[in-house]
Amino acid sequence: MTLILTRHFGAEIAAGFAVCMALAATITTISLAGLQAFSPILIAEYNKTEQHGYLRGFVLAGGLACLGLTIILVGLLLIAEWLGVLSVIGLDLSGPLLLATSIVAIAGAVLAFSAGVLTGFHKQPKAQLPESLLRPFLILGTIAALAVAMVEPQLIHVLVAVALVVVGPAAMVAFFMLQQMREVPQVPMSFDFSRWVRMAPPWLSITVVWDNMIELMLLLAAALAGATEVVLLHICFRYRVLAGFGMRSLYSVSQPRIYEAIALRDLDSARAIIGITNILSLIYGIAVLVFVALFADLLLGVFGSEFTDGKALLLCVCGLILVRAIFGPAMAVLGANGAQILVALILVGTLVAAVLMSIALFPSFGILAIGIGYTIANALSSFALWFIARQRFSLDCAIWAVDFPRAYRSLRDEVASSVPT
């Protein structure tokens, strides 16, 4: 997708598209109020403990809250455009361009909330495949079709076309969620608003930083750098997201099981699951870094010779995958133990540190400064999350704490149980 945008449409349109999609993703995350993060925790807990009334009530209340907040944020976006606030990122989001960005944001919110619910039910393929495979494929196909059909396409053509196709995957995941909810016993709904409302602010802070830090750093780059540098950062971050798909898939399987084990106070099972996760994620993280080191020039060169100097930036942002693999799924442990406020404070500090480092280093390092700030700040937050999980909840998530023989036996048993007899 980025290749077609850069090669056929030029750096200006590619940069504009990247910033608009980053803005839409940020609006989506804020409108969800953290629901996509803590809904798997609550769904797994309510389903495991057979609290079906609370399960049904949470899905209804969460869906309505997500819809209402999205409408409010789109309205605020219209006001921001009217006041000229959006001009700070160099875009005029008036008329159809603003509408297209809003549609992408709304579709993203529906998809993320529905996927969070499905993940809590251990329905990861239905939760992830439409987002991870179908949505990018549709966007890529749409942009490719525009490149063939139009001689001089504009940014508005790209955004409107993308806005129309992203509705499909969102509707698909929402349909899967509704199908899954039909299997839940139809008991009267119960509501625990006080608990849910308490969980929202810290998890909102967590998801804005953890899930959308890339988008926020792109918006920062748009204010500091030129179009070509923004596109280079966007390319490196897209590779970082693509490389992180394996890690996200692994965590999407292990995290609900960690939540369940901690909810049942079964720390031995939690340690076994964490051990398996650590071993697999470390192997994956090393493989990613070796691959990037060997093929960075080729990966960047396909977008044009002006991007081949970005090897250091690509290695920098992808190196974070290995760092997170070393410190393990500490955030899942803290989230399952209700320590969201601590996590939120750490991650907000991470964002502030990343922004300050990027601004301070930009005069000396250029666009590489954004990657340095992003990686160092996130590495420090991974260390802090691991330290708190170990000290407060007696769960050491780091790779050096793994009982390798036990983890190997658990992994062997998992593989054996998954093979049809």
N, C-alpha and C positions, 0 to 999 in steps of 0.2 A: 504493500500500500504506500508506504513512505517512498519507496523506490519510484513508483509511477508518479506520485505527486512531485517529487524532486526532478525527475528526468523530463517529464512531459509538461508539467504546469509551472515549473520554476520555483526558486527558493522563496519568493514572496508569498505565493499561494500556499506552499507547503508549510511555511512558518505560521501563516494565518490560520490554516486548518488545525495545526497542532495546538495553538493557543485557544481556539474556540472549543476544541474537544476537551482541553484541560479545564476550561471554564465550566463546561457542561458537567464534567465529572465531579468538579468541586461542588456545584449546586446539588448534584445527586447525593453526594455524601452528606452534606449538611441537612438536606430534606429528610434523610433516613434517620437522623438523630441517633445514630449508633445501632439501629435495629438490626442491620445486616450482620453486626458483630455479636450482639448478645442474644439474638433469636436462636442460633444453634444451641447455645448454652441452656436456655430455658426450655426449648422444645425437647432436647435430649433429657433434661431433668424431669419434665412433666410426663414425657412418654415412658421413661424408665420407671417412675414411681406411680404410674397410672393415674395421674391427676388430669384426667381428660377434660374436665370442665375448665380448668385454668388454661390448658393448651388451646382449646377452642376460643376462649375469651381473648387470649393474648394475640392470636392470629387476626381476629376481627379488629381488636383495638389497634394493633400495630399497623394493619393495612390502612385503616381510616386515618390514623395519625400521619402516616407517610404521604397519603394523598393530599391531606390538608396542608401539610408543611410545604409540599412541592408547589401547590397553587400559590401559597404566600410568597415563596422565594421567586417564582416566575414574575409575580407582581412587583417585587422589589427590584428584580432585574430590569423591568420596564422603567421603573422610576429612576434607577441608576443611569440608564441610557439617556433618559430625558434630562437629567441633571449634568450629563457629560462626564460622569465618574469613570465610565468604561474607556474613555479616551486615553487613560494612563497606560493602557496596554496596546495602544496604537490601532484599535479597531473601532469601526462604526457599526455597531450591532443594531441598526435600525431596520424596521420592516421585516422582510422575509428572512434576513440573516439572523435577527433576534429570535424570530419564531422557530427557525430550524434548530438553533442552539437550545431553546427551551424544550422542544420535542425530544431531542437526544437526552436531555437531563431527565425528563419524565420517564422515558422508556428505561433509562438506566436505573431509576429508583424502583420501578416495578420489578425489573429483573433481579436486582440485588436483594430486595426483601423476600421475594419468592424463593430465590436460591438459598437464602439463609434458613428459611423454614425447612426446605427439602434436605439441607445438610444435617439439620438436627434429627431428621428421620433416617439418616444414613443413605440418602438417595443422591449420592454425589454425581453419578453420571447425568441424571436428569437436571441437577443443579448447575453443573459446570459445562457440559458439552455445548449447549446452545450459546453460552457466553464466550467460551474459550475457542470454539471451532466455528459454529454457524455464524455468529455475529461478525467476527473478523472476515470470514469468507464472503459474506454478503457485502460488507463494506468494500473489500478489495475488488469484488466483481463489479460493483457499481462504479468505483473510480476508474477501473480499467475500461468499462463501457463508455464512460465520459471521455476518456483519453482517445478512444477510437472514433467516437461519434462527433465530437466537437473540435473545431480547429483552435479556438481560443476560449476555453472555458474559464469562467471566473470563480472566485471563492464561493459566491452565493450558489452557483450551480452545484458545486461539490457538496456543500453543507445541506442544501435542501434534499438532494438525492440520498445522502447518508441518513438524514433524519427520517425519511420514509421507510428505509429498509430496516432500521434498528428496532422498529415497532414489532416486527415479526418474532425475533427471538424472545423479546420481553413477554409477548402474549403466550408464547409456547411454554415458558417456564411458569408463568402464572397459571396456565391450564394444568400443568403437572402438579403444582401445589394444590389446586382445588381438587384434583383427583385423589391426591394423598389424604387430604382432609376428610374425604368421604369415608375413608377406612377407619377414622377415629370414632369410637363409640359416641353416639349422639346424645350425650348427657347434657343437662342444663349448663350454660356457660357460667364461669366464675371469673371474677376480675380482682387482680391484686395491683391496683393502680399505684399505690404508694411505693411498692417495690419497683415496678416498671419505671416510674418517673424518676426514682432515685438512680436507677441504672443508666438512664439516658444521657445526662450531661457528661459523665466521665467517658462513656463509650463513644459519644459524639466526638469528644476531643481526641480519643484514641484513633478513631477511623479517619478523621480529617488528616491526621499526621501519618498514621501507619499506611492507610490505603491510598491516600491522595498526595503524599509528599512529592512524588514525581511531578504531578500536575502543578503543584504549588511552586516547585523549583523552575518549571518551564515558564510559569507566569513571571517569576522573578527574572529569568533570563531575558524574557521579552522586554523588560524595562531596562536591562543593562546592555544587551548585546544586539548586534545586527542580525538580519534575517538568516544569513548563511550559518552563523554560529548557533542560532536557535534551532535550525534544522539539524545541525550536527548533534546537539544535545538531545533533540527529539529522537534521532536515529539510535543513539547510544542507549537511551532509556527504553526504546522499543525492544532492542535486543535484550536489555536487562529484564523487561517484563516477559519476553518470550523464554528466556533462560529460567526465569523463576516459575514457569508453569509447572515444571516437575516438582518443585518444592511445595507449591500451593496444593497440588494434587495429593501429595503425600500427607501434608498437614490436614487437608480436608477429611482424610480418612481417619487419621489418628486423633485429632482434636476432640470430636464428639465422644470418643472412647475414653479420653482423658477426663473430660467433663463428667461422664457417667461414673468412672472409678472414684473420682474425688467426691462426687455427690453421695456415693455409698461408703465413703471413708475407707476405701480399699487402696491404700497407698502402695502396697506391693504390686498390685496390678497396674497402677499408674506408672510406677518406676519401670515395669517391664515394657509398657507401651512407649514410654519416653525413650528407653534404651534402643528399641527397634527403630524408632523415628530418627534418633541421633545417628545411628550407624548408616542408614540409608541416605539421610540428608548430607552427611559428610562426604560419602562417596560421590554423590551427585554434585556437591559444591566443588570438589576437587576437579571432577571431570569438566565442569563448565569453565573453570578458570584456565585449565590446560587448553581446552578447545579455543577459547578466546585468544589466549596468548599465541597460539599457532596460526590462527586464521583471521586475526583482526584486520590485517591489511586487505584481505579479500572481502571480508564482510562489509567494510566501509567503502572499498573501492568501487563496488557495484553502483553506488549512489553518485559517483563522480570523483574526479581526481582532487577536487577541493576539500574532500572529506577524509582523505587518507592520513592526514596528520592527527586524527582523533584516536589513535590506538591507546594512548595513555588514559584518555577520558573513558573509553570503553572498558579497559581493564579496571579502572578505578570503580566505576559504578557496579560492574558485575562481581567484583571482589567481595561486595557486601553479602552475597549469597553464601559464600564460604564462612564469613564471620558469623552470620546467623546460625549456620549449621553447627558451628563449634559451641555456641552458647545454648542451643536447643530451644524447645517451645516453652520458654519461661512465661511468655505472656498468656498462654493458655492456662498454665497453672495458676497464675495470679488472678485471671478472670474467673476461673472456676471457684476460687476461694473468696470472691467478692472484693478483691483489692483493686477495683477499677480506678479509684481516685488516685492511688499511687501511680498506676500505669499512666493515667492521663497526665499527671504532673511531669513525669519523666519524658513523655513524648512531646508535650508542649515545649519543654525545655530543649528537646532535640530539634524541633523546628526552629526555635529562636536561635540556637547555636548554629544550625546549618545556614540560616539566612545571614547572620552576622559574619560567619567565616567566609561565605561566598562574596559578600560585599567587600570585606576587607582584603581578600586575596585577588579580587577581579582585576585591579590595575596591574598586578604582576603576572598573573597566570591566565587571564582571559577566561574563556568559557570553561577551561579545566577547573577553575576555582569553584564552579557550581558542583562539579563532581566530587571535588575534595571535601567541600563543606557537607554535602549529602552523605558521603561515605563515612567520614570521621564522626559526625554527629550520631549517625545511626549505629555505628560500632560501639560508641560510648553508651548509648541507650540499651543495646543488647547486653552489655556487661552489667549495667545497673539492674535490668530486669532479672537477669540470672542471679545476681547477688541477693536481691530481695526475696526471690522465690526460695533460695536455699536457706537464708537466715530465718525467715518468718514461717515458712510452711514445710521445712525439712524435706524439700524435694530439689535435689541438685540436678539441673537439666543439662549441664555441660557434658561434652563428649568424654572428658576424663573421668566422669563419675559413673560411666556405664559399666555394668557387670557384663562383660562381653560373653562369657559362656552362657549365662542365663538368657541374655538377649538373643543369642544364636539359637538356643533351644526354643524360645518363644516364637522367633521368626520361622523356624522349621515347622513348628506345630501349626502356625497360621497358614503357611503354604500348604501343608498336608490337609488341613481342614477345608481349604478352598478348592481342592482338586476333586472333581466328581468321582464317586466310586461306582 
